[in-house]
Amino acid sequence: MLCAGKKSYFAAAVCIITVTSMLAVSYLQLQRLSHQPKATQEGRRCRGKIANSTITALKGNKTFIISPYFDDRESKVTRFIGIVHHEDLEQLYCWFCCQPNGKIYVSKAKIDVHSDRFGFPYGAADIVCLEPENCDPTHVSVHQSPHGNTDQLPRFEIKNRKAETFSVDFTVCISTMFGNYNNVLQFIQSMEMYKILGAQKVVIYKTNCSHLMEKVLKFYVEEGTVEIIPWPINSHLRVSSKWYFMQDGTHIGYYGQITALNDCIYRNMARSKFVVLNDADEIILPLKHPNWKAMMNSLQEQNPGTSVFVFENHIFPETVSSRMFNISSWNTVPGINILQHVYREPDRKHVINPTKMIVDPRKVIQTSVHSVLRAYGKSANVPMDVALIYHCRKGLQKDLPRESLIRDTTLWRYNSSLIKNVNKVLSQTIMRAQN
């Protein structure tokens, strides 16, 4: 009897599991069907004004669209990088217009709010819509309803639609430039170091900066190194200059940095082999290799299947300086001379150093500031004897005596090229303006 009872329980358990699995599969199939594009209108021209701002508020000002990107890594979808209120989500629909027949397809969006909001009510989100199978739409509109027409809706160009060959090896993504940024000398030094190390493109999400900084940016844009993405986040939301929420009524942290970083990855997915995610006062310095290309070749060889390489941040306090490289012509330029700051703070017990990354953008789905949230492939921590992040800023260990700091002159290996290149930029920007 006992054995028969056990068999009955086992059969019941198998039955319950089977039914539950069938219901789950049916639910997922229904969910997928509900997100399938449906044709609603035919024979109409695609209308609606083309969106030309980096940040576009949808009706109600609760959802903000940055840009849509074609993504066929899993299925054929349009992925919007956006900003949403994590508790006040509204259902959205993508309206695809297929040319030349003018057929319009409506697709129910799936909204995926990124997990890293650091307590703020608004955060980065992926708004994902399945595309029609029988056309490759170039533009899409977003609406809160699956009914109506798109004549009054902004139309967005779907980027990354065409496959491209890599135009650059390394793109640096800097977000965000705000607070009337005026650290001119350090910015120029960082830019020239990026170029020496192998960057061909630097993308800057700019809210505002000083008049002098504008001259420098104009030089780099005309040179072809810098791409400026206007970032008027403070026109839409109350922004915080801190990364963590202070219960102060602000909506989003650090000027929407996380959203900008995600947009930068997708923006450069088809044109850059690697994307470097760091701030303007940070430089990933190789210790065993002359440049990033040699370093990444070695790291990829040692770490097959890895798409995210994580580098440790080390503080070089701006208050502690060396007498070397006190270049008189630089003293009139606002900002820090990084060549004079070669003393770094030691590691602290029980405190993990922040990190920044070099990633294969085609393998990243979602990123935060110090780590990738979702990606294809593995993530590897790069040992400090291979590379470190040189970060010249206010010290974090304020009461540390100078003798406790570690003298690290890795940066000086590049001093000859760096000084020559910085002088060239200054002569064509700051010095020219002063004469």
For each residue, the residues with C-beta under 8 A, 3 or more apart:
1: 4 5
2: 5 6
3: 6 7
4: 1 7 8
5: 1 2 8 9
6: 2 3 9 10
7: 3 4 10 11
8: 4 5 11 12
9: 5 6 12 13
10: 6 7 13 14
11: 7 8 14 15
12: 8 9 15 16
13: 9 10 16 17
14: 10 11 17 18
15: 11 12 18 19
16: 12 13 19 20
17: 13 14 20 21
18: 14 15 21 22
19: 15 16 22 23
20: 16 17 23 24
21: 17 18 24 25
22: 18 19 25 26
23: 19 20 26 27
24: 20 21 27 28
25: 21 22 28 29
26: 22 23 29 30
27: 23 24 30 31
28: 24 25 31 32
29: 25 26 32 33
30: 26 27 33 34
31: 27 28 34 35
32: 28 29 35 36
33: 29 30 36
34: 30 31 108
35: 31 32 107 108 109 110 129 130
36: 32 33 107 130
37: 94 96 105 106 107 129 130 131 132 133
38: 105 106 107 146
39: 42 103 104 105 132
40: 104 105 106 146 147
41: 44 102 103 104 149
42: 39 101 102 103 104
43: 101 102 103
44: 41 47 97 102 104
45: 102
46: 97 99 102 139 150 155
47: 44 149 150 151 155
48: 141 150 151 152 153 154 155
49: 154 155
50: 139 154 155 156 157
51: 56 65 154 155 156
52:
53: 56 230 232
54: 66 67 229 230 231 232
55: 64 65 66 83 231 232 233 235 236
56: 51 53 64 65 66 154 156
57: 61 63 64 65 236
58: 61 62 63 64 65 92 142 144
59: 144
60: 63 90 144
61: 57 58 64 236
62: 58 84 85 88 90
63: 57 58 60 82 83 84 90 92 127 142
64: 55 56 57 58 61 82 83 84 236 237
65: 51 55 56 57 58 68 80 82 127 142 154 156
66: 54 55 56 80 81 82 83 259 263
67: 54 80 81 156 159 263 266 267
68: 65 78 79 80 81 140 156 157 158 159
69: 78 79 80 81 158 159 160 266 267 269
70: 77 78 79 131 158 159 160 161
71: 74 77 78 79 128 160 266
72: 75 76 77
73: 362 376
74: 71 77
75: 72 130
76: 72 130 131 133
77: 70 71 72 74 128 129 130 131
78: 68 69 70 71 94 96 128 129 131 137 140 158
79: 68 69 70 71 126 127 128 266
80: 65 66 67 68 69 109 126 127 128 129 142 156
81: 66 67 68 69 124 126 259 262 263 266
82: 63 64 65 66 124 125 126 127 259
83: 55 63 64 66 122 123 124 125 237 252 256 259
84: 62 63 64 88 89 111 113 122 123 125 127
85: 62 88 89 121 122
86: 89 113 117 121 122 123
87: 121
88: 62 84 85
89: 84 85 86 111 113
90: 60 62 63 144
91: 108 109 144
92: 58 63 109 111 127 142 143 144
93: 106 107 108 109 129 142 143 144 145 146
94: 37 78 106 107 109 129 140 141 142
95: 104 105 106 140 141 142 143 150 153
96: 37 78 104 105 106 107 129 131 132 135 137 140
97: 44 46 102 103 104 137 139 140 141 150 155
98: 101 102 103 104 105 132 134 135 137
99: 46 102 135 138
100:
101: 42 43 98
102: 41 42 43 44 45 46 97 98 99
103: 39 41 42 43 97 98 135
104: 39 40 41 42 44 95 96 97 98 150
105: 37 38 39 40 95 96 98 132 135 137
106: 37 38 40 93 94 95 96 146
107: 35 36 37 38 93 94 96 129 130 131 132
108: 34 35 91 93 129 146
109: 35 80 91 92 93 94 127 128 129 142
110: 35 127 128 129
111: 84 89 92 125 126 127 128
112: 125 126 127 128 366
113: 84 86 89 117 123 124 125
114: 117 123 124 125 126 258 262 366 368 373
115: 373
116: 123 124 258 368 369 373
117: 86 113 114 120 121 122 123 124 253
118: 243 244 245 253
119: 244 245 253
120: 117 123 240 245 250 251 252 253
121: 85 86 87 117 251 252
122: 83 84 85 86 117 237 251 252
123: 83 84 86 113 114 116 117 120 252 258 259
124: 81 82 83 113 114 116 117 256 258 259 262 366
125: 82 83 84 111 112 113 114
126: 79 80 81 82 111 112 114 365 366
127: 63 65 79 80 82 84 92 109 110 111 112 142
128: 71 77 78 79 80 109 110 111 112
129: 35 37 77 78 80 93 94 96 107 108 109 110 140
130: 35 36 37 75 76 77 107
131: 37 70 76 77 78 96 107 135 136 137
132: 37 39 96 98 105 107 135 137
133: 37 76
134: 98
135: 96 98 99 103 105 131 132
136: 131 161
137: 78 96 97 98 105 131 132 140 158
138: 99 157 158 161
139: 46 50 97 155 156 157 158
140: 68 78 94 95 96 97 129 137 155 156 158
141: 48 94 95 97 150 153 154 155 156
142: 58 63 65 80 92 93 94 95 109 127 153 156
143: 92 93 95 146 148 150 153
144: 58 59 60 90 91 92 93
145: 93 148
146: 38 40 93 106 108 143
147: 40
148: 143 145
149: 41 47 152
150: 46 47 48 95 97 104 141 143 153 155
151: 47 48
152: 48 149
153: 48 95 141 142 143 150
154: 48 49 50 51 56 65 141
155: 46 47 48 49 50 51 97 139 140 141 150
156: 50 51 56 65 67 68 80 139 140 141 142
157: 50 68 138 139
158: 68 69 70 78 137 138 139 140 161
159: 67 68 69 70 266 267
160: 69 70 71 266 269 270
161: 70 136 138 158
162: 270
163: 270
164: 167 270 271
165:
166: 169 271 272 273
167: 164 200 271 272
168: 171 199 200 201 271 272 273
169: 166 198 200 272 273 274 292 293
170: 194 197 198 199 200 201 272 273 274 275 276 292 293 358
171: 168 199 200 201 202 203 264 268 271 272 274 275 276
172: 194 199 201 202 203 275 276 278
173: 203 260 261 264 265 268 275 276 277 278
174: 177 202 203 204 205 278 279 280
175: 204 205 231 255 257 260 261 264
176: 205 206 207 231 233 254 255 256 257 260
177: 174 181 204 205 206 207 208 209 231 280
178: 181 207 208 234 239 241 255
179: 208 241
180: 208 209 210
181: 177 178 187 208 209 210 213 280
182: 209 210 212 213 334 335
183: 186 187 280 281 334 335 336
184: 187 188 210 212 213 216 333 334 335 430
185: 188 189 330 333 334 335 336 337 422
186: 183 189 190 280 281 335 336 337 338 392
187: 181 183 184 190 191 213 216 280 335
188: 184 185 191 192 216 333 335 422 425 426
189: 185 186 192 193 337 338 339 418 422
190: 186 187 193 194 280 281 282 283 338
191: 187 188 194 195 202 220 225 226 425
192: 188 189 195 196 417 418 421 422 425
193: 189 190 196 197 283 414 418
194: 170 172 190 191 197 198 199 202 276 283
195: 191 192 198 199 200 225 421
196: 192 193 291 414 417 418 421
197: 170 193 194 283 284 286 291 292
198: 169 170 194 195 291 292 293
199: 168 170 171 172 194 195 202 225 276 292
200: 167 168 169 170 171 195 225
201: 168 170 171 172 225 226 227 268 272
202: 171 172 174 191 194 199 220 225 226 227
203: 171 172 173 174 226 227 229 264 267 268
204: 174 175 177 217 226 227 228 229 280
205: 174 175 176 177 229 231 260 263 264
206: 176 177 209 217 228 229 230 231
207: 176 177 178 231 232 233 234 255
208: 177 178 179 180 181
209: 177 180 181 182 206 213 214 217
210: 180 181 182 184 213 214 334
211: 214 215
212: 182 184 215 216 334 430 433
213: 181 182 184 187 209 210 216 217
214: 209 210 211 217 218
215: 211 212 218 219 429 430 433
216: 184 187 188 212 213 219 220 425 429 430
217: 204 206 209 213 214 220 221 226 228
218: 214 215 221 222
219: 215 216 222 223 425 428 429
220: 191 202 216 217 223 225 226
221: 217 218 224 225 226 227 228
222: 218 219
223: 219 220 226
224: 221
225: 191 195 199 200 201 202 220 221
226: 191 201 202 203 204 217 220 221 223
227: 201 202 203 204 221
228: 204 206 217 221
229: 54 203 204 205 206 260 263 264 267
230: 53 54 206
231: 54 55 175 176 177 205 206 207 255 256 260
232: 53 54 55 207 235 236
233: 55 176 207 236 237 239 252 255 256
234: 178 207 237 238 239 255
235: 55 232
236: 55 57 61 64 232 233
237: 64 83 122 233 234 251 252 256
238: 234 249 250 251 252
239: 178 233 234 250 251 252 253 254 255 256
240: 120 243 245 246 248 250 252 253 254 255
241: 178 179 254 255
242: 246 253 254
243: 118 240 253 254 257 369
244: 118 119 253
245: 118 119 120 240 248 250 253
246: 240 242 250
247:
248: 240 245
249: 238
250: 120 238 239 240 245 246 253
251: 120 121 122 237 238 239
252: 83 120 121 122 123 233 237 238 239 240 255 256 259
253: 117 118 119 120 239 240 242 243 244 245 250 256 257 258
254: 176 239 240 241 242 243 257 258
255: 175 176 178 207 231 233 234 239 240 241 252 260
256: 83 124 176 231 233 237 239 252 253 259 260
257: 175 176 243 253 254 260 261 369
258: 114 116 123 124 253 254 261 262 367 368 369
259: 66 81 82 83 123 124 252 256 262 263
260: 173 175 176 205 229 231 255 256 257 263 264
261: 173 175 257 258 264 265 277 367 368 369
262: 81 114 124 258 259 265 266 366 367
263: 66 67 81 205 229 259 260 266 267
264: 171 173 175 203 205 229 260 261 267 268 275 277
265: 173 261 262 268 269 275 277 359 361 364 367
266: 67 69 71 79 81 159 160 262 263 269 361
267: 67 69 159 203 229 263 264
268: 171 173 201 203 264 265 271 272 275 361
269: 69 160 265 266 272 361 362
270: 160 162 163 164
271: 164 166 167 168 171 268
272: 166 167 168 169 170 171 201 268 269 275 361
273: 166 168 169 170 360
274: 169 170 171 292 296 358 359 360 361
275: 170 171 172 173 264 265 268 272 358 359 361
276: 170 171 172 173 194 199 284 292 356 357 358
277: 173 261 264 265 356 357 358 359 367 369
278: 172 173 174 282 283 284 356 389
279: 174 282 356 391
280: 174 177 181 183 186 187 190 204
281: 183 186 190 336 391 392 393
282: 190 278 279 313 356 389 390 391
283: 190 193 194 197 278 338 389 390 411
284: 197 276 278 292 311 356 358 387 388 389 390
285: 387 388 389 390 410 411
286: 197 289 290 291 292 294 295 386 387
287: 384 385 386 387 388 410
288: 295 298 385 386 387
289: 286 292 294 295 298 386 387
290: 286 294
291: 196 197 198 286 294 295
292: 169 170 197 198 199 274 276 284 286 289 295 296 358
293: 169 170 198 296 297
294: 286 289 290 291 297 298
295: 286 288 289 291 292 298 299 386 387
296: 274 292 293 299 300 309 358
297: 293 294 300 301
298: 288 289 294 295 301 302
299: 295 296 302 303 306 309 380 382 386
300: 296 297 303 304 306
301: 297 298 304
302: 298 299
303: 299 300 306 309 378 380
304: 300 301
305: 377 378
306: 299 300 303 309 377 378 379 380
307: 359 360 363 364 375 376 377 378 379
308: 357 359 360 363 364 371 372 375 377 378 379 380
309: 296 299 303 306 357 358 359 379 380 382
310: 355 356 357 371 379 380 381 382
311: 284 355 356 357 358 382 387 388 389
312: 353 355 381 382 384 388 389
313: 282 353 354 355 356 388 389 391
314: 344 345 353 384 388 389 390 391 408
315: 344 345 391 393 395 396 397
316: 320 338 341 342 343 344 345 390 391 392 393 408
317: 320 341 343 345 392 393 394 395 405
318: 321 336 341 392 393 394 395
319: 394 395
320: 316 317 341 343 395 402 405
321: 318 340 341
322: 325 340 341 342 343
323: 326 340
324: 339 340 342 412
325: 322 337 339 340 415 419
326: 323 331 337 340
327: 330 331 337 419
328: 331
329: 332 423 426 431
330: 185 327 333 337 422 426
331: 326 327 328
332: 329 430 434
333: 184 185 188 330 426 430
334: 182 183 184 185 210 212
335: 182 183 184 185 186 187 188
336: 183 185 186 281 318 341 392
337: 185 186 189 325 326 327 330 340 341
338: 186 189 190 283 316 341 390 392 411
339: 189 324 325 342 411 412 415 418 419
340: 321 322 323 324 325 326 337
341: 316 317 318 320 321 322 336 337 338 392
342: 316 322 324 339 407 408 409 411 412
343: 316 317 320 322 402 405 406 407 408
344: 314 315 316 405 406 408
345: 314 315 316 317 348 395 396 397 400 405 406
346: 397 400 404 405 406
347: 351 353
348: 345 351 397
349:
350:
351: 347 348
352:
353: 312 313 314 347
354: 313 370
355: 310 311 312 313 370 371 381 389
356: 276 277 278 279 282 284 310 311 313 369 370 389
357: 276 277 308 309 310 311 367 370 371 372
358: 170 274 275 276 277 284 292 296 309 311
359: 265 274 275 277 307 308 309 363 364 367 372 375
360: 273 274 307 308 363 364 377
361: 265 266 268 269 272 274 275 364
362: 73 269
363: 307 308 359 360 375 376 377
364: 265 307 308 359 360 361 367 372 374 375
365: 126 373 374 375 376
366: 112 114 124 126 262 372 373 374 375
367: 258 261 262 265 277 357 359 364 371 372 373 375
368: 114 116 258 261 371 372 373
369: 116 243 257 258 261 277 356
370: 354 355 356 357
371: 308 310 355 357 367 368 379
372: 308 357 359 364 366 367 368 375 379
373: 114 115 116 365 366 367 368
374: 364 365 366
375: 307 308 359 363 364 365 366 367 372 379
376: 73 307 363 365
377: 305 306 307 308 360 363
378: 303 305 306 307 308
379: 306 307 308 309 310 371 372 375
380: 299 303 306 308 309 310
381: 310 312 355
382: 299 309 310 311 312 386 387
383: 386
384: 287 312 314 387 388
385: 287 288
386: 286 287 288 289 295 299 382 383
387: 284 285 286 287 288 289 295 311 382 384
388: 284 285 287 311 312 313 314 384 410
389: 278 282 283 284 285 311 312 313 314 355 356
390: 282 283 284 285 314 316 338 410 411
391: 279 281 282 313 314 315 316
392: 186 281 316 317 318 336 338 341
393: 281 315 316 317 318
394: 317 318 319
395: 315 317 318 319 320 345 398 400
396: 315 345
397: 315 345 346 348 400
398: 395
399:
400: 345 346 395 397 404 405
401: 404
402: 320 343 405
403:
404: 346 400 401
405: 317 320 343 344 345 346 400 402
406: 343 344 345 346
407: 342 343
408: 314 316 342 343 344 411
409: 342 412 413
410: 285 287 388 390 413
411: 283 285 338 339 342 390 408 414 415
412: 324 339 342 409 415
413: 409 410
414: 193 196 411 417 418
415: 325 339 411 412 418 419
416: 419 420
417: 192 196 414 420 421
418: 189 192 193 196 339 414 415 421 422
419: 325 327 339 415 416 422 423
420: 416 417 423 424
421: 192 195 196 417 418 424 425
422: 185 188 189 192 330 418 419 425 426
423: 329 419 420 426 427
424: 420 421 427 428
425: 188 191 192 216 219 421 422 428 429
426: 188 329 330 333 422 423 429 430 431
427: 423 424 431 432
428: 219 424 425 431 432
429: 215 216 219 425 426 432 433
430: 184 212 215 216 332 333 426 433 434
431: 329 426 427 428 434 435
432: 427 428 429 435
433: 212 215 429 430
434: 332 430 431
435: 431 432
